[in-house]
Amino acid sequence: MNDSLMCERRGHTALVTMNNPPANIWTADSLRGLKVLVEELNQDGDIYALVLTGQGEKFFSAGADLKLFAEGDRAVARDMARYFGEAFEALSRFRGVSIAAINGFAMGGGLEVALACDIRIAEEQAQMALPEAKVGLLPCAGGTQNLALLVGEGWAKRMILCGERIDAARAEKIGLVEEVVARGLGLERALALAEQVAQQSPVAVSACKTLIQSGRSRPLDQGYILERELFVDLFHSEDQREGVNAFLEKRAPHWKNC
């Protein structure tokens, strides 16, 4: 694992920390590392949730190092765009639940990685922006697509086209984050939410996530059909029988993720 990306396992949760001080910027190595890490976690049946946060108190992540793009090298731009896309798309497809604990500034690619997560918890001092157009660039790691899906076209345009930076309170109001907590409590809240995930059947959660995200590109009538198909598919799993019988027997279920 690259030193700029740390992973700690806490029960059924993988705690991933961006560790590239002072601003936790993304590099080619850390982006490739994130993609590999998510793929490994997908194969680990004991991991149900992933929590992502930034090392330190000021930055969640400031995104990419602009020095990479100072020479205007198209090959560098193409490679970095691919690394960003592959890493964050892998995170978006993580079979469990991903939660961003935004503990400071989330700028550019730092906000885009939070947008790739399923849920975002922001500390009250957090600031968020996609300021790429201020320096002649654009968000290339899903920002233009994912932000509009979350907050609607109007606020996506304000943040991207007008370069508007927003605070945590505004982010919660427009639906960019799901919850705002006091300074220093973001990770604690995200981990608590991950514990709630562990109470659910991981097989069922994975199927539900697939259905929710399929609505981005699938017509509604097809979504209804897929929903029924995946419901029946759950009856191939041990967790389906365990969950129902645990409820009927008034005991806690023992998930096997299979």
N, C-alpha and C positions, 0 to 999 in steps of 0.2 A: 504494500500500500504506500502511495506517495505520502511524504511527510506533511504535505499541505492539505491532506484529506485524511482525517482520523475516523476510525469506526470502533465503537464500543458497544458490546451487546449487553443489554439490560433486560433479562427475562426474554420475552418474545419481541422486544423492540431493538432495532439497530439505531444507535445514536451516531449520526454522522456529523462531524464538525469540520467546517472550512477553516483551515489553520494556515493562513498565509499573511501574517501581519505586515504592515499595520491595517490594510484594508481588505484582506481576504480576497484578493483578486484571483480570477481564474486563469490558469495557464493551459497550454496544450497537454502537459502531463497530468494535471489534476482533472481536466475534462475527460481524458481517456481513462483515468483512474475511476472516475465516477461511473462511467459506463460499465466498466468491468465489475465494480463493486455491486451495482444494482443487479447485474446478471447473476452474480454469485448469490446474492440475497434471494433472488427469485428461485434458486435451486435449494435453498435452506428451508425445509418444511417447518422449522421451529421459529422462524421469524415471521411475524404477522404485521408489523408496522415499522416505519422508518421515520425518524425525527431528524430534521436537518437544521443546524444552527451555525452561527459564526463565532470564532474564538475572539475573546475580548469584549469590551463594553461599548465600543463606538460603532463598529461596522458589523452588519450581517455579511454583506459583500458589496464591493464597489464594481463588480463586473470584470471586464477585460482590461488589460494593461494597454493604454492607448499608444505607448511607445512602439508597439508591434506594427501599428498602422501608419506611422509617421512618414515612411518612405513611399507610401502609396503602392506597395507591392501587391499585385492582384493574386499571386500564388499564395502568399501568406494569408490574405483575406479569405481566399477560397478554403484553405485548410482549416483556419480557425472557425469559419462559419460551419464547416462540416463537423468539427469536434464539438462545438456548442450544440448543434442540432442533434447529433447522435447521443450525446450525454443527457440532455434534457428530455429528449423524446423517450429514452430508456427509463428515466425517472418517472415520466408521465405514465408509462406502461407498467411500472412496478406492480406486481400482482397483489400486494398488500395495500395498506393505507399510508400515504406519505404526508407528513405534517411539517410545515416550515415554522420554526420559532424565530421570528424576525426580531433580533435584539439590538438593532441599530440601523444605520443607513443601508438601504437596499437600492442600489443604483444600477441601471443598465442590465447587464447579465446577472447582477446580484438580485434584481427583482424578477428577472425571467426565470431563474431557477426556483424561486418561490411560486411563481405562476404555474410551474410544471408540477407542483405538489398538489395533493388533493385538498388540503386544508391549510390555512395560514393564521397563525397566532402572532400578533404584533405587540411589542411593548410600547408603552405610551410615548416614549421619546423617539420612536422609529420615524424615519423619513423615507419616502419612496418616490422613484422617478424613472422614466425611460428617456434620458436626455441625449440620446445618440445624435439626433438631428442638429443639436447645437454645435457639434463638431463635424458635420458633414457625413454622418453615418446613419444607419437605421438599426432598430432591434432585429437581430437575425437569428435569435434562439427561441422563436415562438412568441415573442412579445406582442407583435401586431395582431396575432391571431388570438392568443389566450387572454390578453387584457380585454379585448372587445367582447369575448365570450362571457367574461366575468362581470364587467361593469357597463356594458353597452357601448355603442359606437360613439356617443357624445363624449363621455368621459375618457374613452380611449383616445379620441382625437385631441382633447384638451391636454392630456398628459404627453402624447407623442408629438402632435403637430405644434402645440403651443409650448411644449417643454415645461409643463406645470408640475412642480414638486408638491406632494401632498403629505400631510402628517397622518399619524395612526388613526386619529379620530375621524378624519375625512375618509380615510381608506375603509374604515368599518361602515361608515354611512353609505358609501357607494357600492359596497359589496366586494371590495378588493381583498379584505381580510374578514375572517369570520368572528374574531374576538380580539379585544384590546385588553391588556393586563398592565399592571404596574411595572415600573422599571425593575429588571432583575428577575421577574417571575415568568417570563416567556417560556423558558425551557421546562420549568416545573409544570406549567399548564399543558404544554405539548406532550410531555411524558405521561401526564395523568390521562390525557385524551387517548394516547396510545394504549394505556391500560384498559380503557373502555373497549378498544378494538379487540383486545385479547379475550374479552368476554363473549365475542361473537364467533360464529363458525368461520374460520379463515376461508374455507371453500365457498361458503355462501357470500362472504364479503367480496371475494374476487369476482364472482359471477355478477354481483350487484354493481360493482365498479365498472365492469365491462359494459353492462347495460346503460348505466348513466352516461358514460363517455361516448357510447355509440350514438347517442342522440345528437352529437355534434355534426354528424355527417349522414345519418340514416333517416329516411322518412319515418314519420310517426307510426304509420301502419306496419312497417317492417319491424320497428322497435317492439310493438306489441307482440308480434309473432315470435321474435327472438326471446322476449321475456318468458313466454310460455315454454319455449323449448329448453331454455336454461333451467327453468323451474323443474322440469321433468328430469333433466340431466343430473340434478342434485341427488336424485334417488339412486345414483350409482355410487354415492359416497358413503363412507362409514359415519361421517359427521352428521349426515341427515338423520340417520337412525338414532345416533347418540343424542342429538339435540332434542328431538321429540320425546324420546323415552326419559331423558333427564328431567324434562319439564313435567311429564306425567308422574314421575317418581319423586318429584319435589326435591331434587338434588342439583348440584352444580354439574354442568357437562364437562367431560374430559375430551377436549378436541384432539384429533390426530392429524388434521389437515390432509385428509385423503378420503 
